[in-house]
Amino acid sequence: MPWEGNIAGICKAQHLIMEFGRVKESELAGINFKLPADPPYNKHTLPGKRAANPKVYVGCAKWGRKEWVGKLYPTGTPEKEFLPQYTKHFNAIELNATSYKMPTPAVVSSWAAAAGDKEFLYCPKLVRYILPSPDRERQLLYMSEWKKCMQEFGDHLGPMFLMLAENFLPTRFNLLKDFLHDFPKEYRLFVEVRHRAWYEDEKIFLELIKELSIYNAGFVITDTAGRRDMSHMYLTVPRAFIRFVGNSLHETDYARCDDWVKRIKAWIRKGLEEVYFFMHMHDEARSPELISYFIKKLNKECKLQIPDPLDMAE
């Protein structure tokens, strides 16, 4: 399968990204992981009654993990079969691989083919040079190339997300506004901002919420130990995109999952239409155990029937 030879490099880069927000294990017990209460703003987004057919998608950020062979994937599974196996166990993936290199239409077509006729969504991160920039004309050209690739996903294309690096300051807010204005309206977009200044200045934060809402863009919620400010609970659209970073099955991971199940259940009751929940782990070998725990809890509380990936692997 295309890109299979680059799996190791992609996984290494993804590992470095998810070191963001990491703290020493000895510090975990002293962190308040309790999710904040819903802000009053969410009443403008959620209608107050359950949507007719809420969709819940759960997955990981990568498929190319050799540690999952014999646990999630059948013993002896070759790397070229990792993606088809992944699509059998989950209904979505946070596709970080697209941020490092613009995929070709042929590669995207092969990814779509791996999902077959299953209800499976790819949620691609925008490639690293499609970012808010003063050169809008150049960005539009890049976006045109991106669109040609993304259309190959067909029905397997989920929302995209823009991750702004820690050095993207609110002083460049106008560039973000222009980007949101130019972004193709046929795509669903979520945005993650990382610099603390976006969260520390209430005026800037509320302006960000307003702009995202104007352009029907979602606000990524990142739940990681070292950056509790990014677990903000704001819903600018009736959809939630949650990036959960576990700590290698530390005891706090389970209570955090329980808290998220309660919040998602409450949001669904209030009219949330879609949930995208992606599990990250500093030690990805242990991701299947935690996501299995989360899915079982979610199914029980929300009356869902999401397959348990570990039960399917037996």
C-alpha positions in Angstrom: 0.0 0.0 0.0 1.4 3.5 -0.8 3.2 5.2 2.1 3.7 2.0 3.9 7.5 2.4 3.7 7.2 5.8 5.4 5.1 4.5 8.4 8.1 4.6 10.8 8.9 8.2 10.0 5.3 9.3 10.3 4.9 7.6 13.6 8.1 9.2 14.9 6.8 12.6 14.0 3.4 12.0 15.5 5.0 10.8 18.7 6.9 14.1 19.0 3.7 16.1 18.4 1.9 14.2 21.2 4.7 15.0 23.6 2.9 18.3 23.8 1.3 18.7 27.2 3.2 15.8 28.7 4.2 15.9 32.4 6.2 13.6 34.6 4.3 10.6 35.9 4.9 11.7 39.4 2.9 14.9 38.7 -0.2 13.2 37.4 -1.8 12.5 40.8 -1.7 16.3 41.6 -3.4 17.5 38.4 -7.1 18.4 38.5 -8.4 16.5 35.4 -12.0 17.3 36.1 -13.6 18.7 33.0 -14.9 22.3 33.3 -18.6 22.9 33.4 -20.3 23.7 30.1 -20.1 27.5 29.3 -23.4 29.3 28.8 -22.4 29.8 25.2 -23.2 26.2 24.4 -26.9 27.0 24.7 -26.6 28.9 21.5 -25.1 25.9 19.7 -27.1 23.0 21.1 -30.9 23.1 20.7 -31.7 21.4 24.0 -33.2 18.2 22.6 -31.6 15.0 21.3 -30.7 15.0 17.5 -32.7 12.5 15.4 -29.6 10.4 14.6 -26.4 11.5 16.5 -23.2 10.0 15.2 -20.3 8.9 17.4 -16.9 8.2 15.9 -14.1 6.8 18.0 -10.5 6.0 16.9 -6.8 6.6 17.2 -4.4 8.9 15.4 -2.5 6.3 13.5 -2.8 2.8 12.2 0.8 1.7 11.7 1.7 0.3 15.1 3.6 -2.9 15.2 2.9 -3.3 18.9 -0.7 -3.9 18.0 0.0 -7.1 16.1 -1.2 -10.0 18.3 -3.3 -7.6 20.4 -5.5 -5.7 18.0 -4.3 -7.0 14.6 -4.0 -10.8 14.0 -0.6 -12.4 14.7 1.5 -12.2 11.6 -0.3 -9.2 10.1 2.2 -7.5 7.7 2.5 -3.7 7.7 0.7 -3.4 4.3 -2.4 -4.8 6.0 -2.4 -2.5 9.1 -4.8 0.0 7.6 -7.4 -2.5 6.3 -7.2 -4.1 9.8 -7.6 -0.8 11.5 -10.8 0.0 9.5 -12.2 -3.3 10.8 -11.8 -2.2 14.4 -12.7 1.5 14.4 -15.0 3.8 12.5 -12.7 6.8 12.2 -9.1 7.9 12.3 -7.5 11.3 13.1 -5.3 11.4 10.1 -2.1 13.2 11.1 -0.1 11.7 8.3 -1.5 14.2 5.8 0.2 17.1 7.7 3.7 16.1 6.8 3.2 15.7 3.0 0.5 16.4 0.5 -0.8 13.0 -0.5 -1.4 12.2 -4.1 -4.9 11.5 -5.3 -3.8 7.8 -5.9 -2.7 7.5 -2.2 -6.0 9.0 -1.0 -7.9 6.7 -3.3 -6.0 3.7 -1.8 -6.9 4.8 1.7 -10.6 5.1 0.8 -10.5 1.6 -0.8 -9.1 0.2 2.5 -12.3 1.2 4.2 -14.4 -0.5 1.5 -18.2 -0.1 2.1 -17.8 0.4 5.9 -19.1 3.5 7.6 -15.6 4.8 8.2 -14.3 8.4 8.2 -10.8 9.9 7.8 -10.4 13.2 9.6 -7.2 14.7 8.0 -5.0 17.3 9.4 -4.3 20.1 6.9 -0.9 19.8 5.3 1.7 21.9 7.1 1.9 24.6 4.4 -1.8 25.2 4.3 -1.9 27.6 7.2 -3.0 31.2 7.8 -0.6 33.2 5.7 -0.3 36.8 4.3 0.1 35.2 0.9 -3.6 34.4 0.4 -3.2 33.8 -3.4 -0.6 31.1 -2.7 -2.7 29.5 0.0 -5.7 29.3 -2.4 -3.5 27.5 -4.9 -2.4 25.0 -2.2 -6.0 24.6 -1.2 -7.0 23.8 -4.8 -4.4 21.0 -4.9 -5.6 19.8 -1.5 -9.2 19.6 -2.7 -8.2 17.4 -5.7 -6.7 15.0 -3.3 -9.4 15.1 -0.6 -12.2 14.4 -3.1 -10.8 10.9 -3.6 -12.0 10.0 -0.1 -15.6 10.2 -1.3 -18.0 9.2 1.4 -15.1 8.4 3.7 -14.1 12.0 4.2 -14.8 13.4 7.7 -14.1 16.8 9.1 -10.6 18.3 8.6 -8.6 20.0 11.3 -6.2 22.9 11.4 -3.6 22.7 14.2 -1.8 26.0 14.8 1.6 25.7 16.3 2.5 27.2 19.7 4.3 30.1 18.0 1.0 31.2 16.3 0.1 34.2 18.5 -3.1 36.2 18.7 -1.2 39.0 17.0 -1.8 37.1 13.8 -5.5 36.8 14.4 -6.4 38.6 11.2 -4.6 35.9 9.2 -6.7 33.3 10.9 -9.9 35.3 10.1 -8.8 35.5 6.4 -8.1 31.8 6.4 -11.5 30.9 7.8 -13.1 33.2 5.2 -11.2 31.5 2.3 -11.6 27.9 3.5 -13.9 25.9 1.2 -17.3 25.8 2.7 -18.1 22.3 1.4 -15.7 21.0 4.0 -16.2 20.7 7.8 -13.3 22.3 9.7 -12.1 22.2 13.3 -9.3 24.5 14.6 -6.8 23.9 17.5 -4.9 26.8 18.9 -2.0 26.1 21.2 -0.3 29.3 22.4 -1.5 30.1 26.0 -2.3 33.7 25.0 -5.4 32.6 23.2 -6.8 31.2 26.5 -5.4 33.7 29.0 -7.0 36.8 27.4 -10.8 36.5 27.8 -11.4 39.1 25.1 -9.3 37.4 22.5 -10.7 34.0 23.5 -14.3 35.1 23.1 -13.5 36.8 19.8 -12.0 33.5 18.6 -15.2 31.7 19.6 -17.2 34.3 17.7 -15.1 33.9 14.5 -15.2 30.2 14.5 -19.0 30.3 14.9 -19.4 32.8 12.1 -17.6 30.5 9.7 -19.2 27.3 11.0 -15.9 26.0 12.2 -15.5 23.8 15.3 -13.1 24.3 18.2 -10.9 21.3 18.9 -10.9 20.2 22.5 -7.5 18.8 23.5 -7.5 16.9 26.9 -3.8 16.6 27.9 -2.2 16.7 31.3 0.0 19.7 31.0 -2.4 22.1 29.2 -5.7 22.0 31.1 -6.8 25.3 29.4 -7.3 23.4 26.2 -10.1 21.4 27.7 -12.3 24.4 27.2 -15.7 22.7 26.6 -16.8 25.4 24.0 -19.0 24.1 21.1 -19.1 26.5 18.2 -20.9 24.0 16.1 -23.2 21.1 17.1 -20.2 18.7 16.7 -17.3 17.9 19.0 -13.8 17.0 18.0 -11.9 15.7 21.1 -8.2 14.8 21.2 -7.6 12.8 24.4 -4.0 12.2 25.5 -3.7 9.3 27.9 -0.8 8.5 30.1 0.0 4.9 29.5 -2.9 3.5 31.5 -2.1 5.6 34.6 -5.0 5.3 37.1 -6.1 8.8 36.2 -6.8 7.8 32.6 -9.9 5.8 33.6 -11.5 8.5 35.6 -10.9 10.9 32.8 -12.6 8.6 30.3 -15.5 8.2 32.7 -15.8 12.0 32.9 -15.9 12.3 29.1 -18.6 9.6 28.8 -20.8 11.7 31.1 -20.1 14.9 29.2 -20.8 13.3 25.8 -24.0 11.7 27.1 -25.1 15.1 28.3 -24.2 16.8 25.0 -26.1 14.2 23.0 -29.2 14.7 25.1 -28.9 18.5 24.4 -28.7 18.0 20.6 -25.0 17.3 19.7 -25.1 15.9 16.2 -21.6 14.4 15.9 -18.8 13.3 18.2 -15.2 12.6 17.1 -13.1 11.2 19.9 -9.5 10.3 19.2 -7.2 8.5 21.6 -3.6 9.4 21.8 -1.1 7.8 24.2 2.6 8.5 25.0 3.0 4.8 24.8 0.8 3.9 21.9 1.2 0.2 22.6 -1.4 0.7 25.3 -4.0 2.7 23.4 -6.2 -0.3 22.5 -6.8 -1.1 26.2 -7.9 2.4 27.1 -10.0 3.0 24.0 -11.7 -0.4 24.7 -12.5 0.8 28.2 -13.9 4.1 26.9 -16.1 2.4 24.2 -17.6 0.0 26.7 -18.5 2.8 29.0 -19.8 5.0 26.2 -22.0 2.2 24.8 -23.5 1.5 28.2 -24.3 5.1 29.1 -25.3 6.4 25.7 -27.1 3.2 24.4 -24.7 2.9 21.5 -23.4 -0.2 19.8 -19.8 0.8 18.8 -17.8 -2.4 18.4 -15.2 -3.0 21.1 -11.9 -3.3 19.1 -10.4 -5.8 21.6 -13.4 -8.1 21.5 -13.2 -8.0 17.7 -9.6 -9.0 17.9 -10.3 -12.2 19.8 
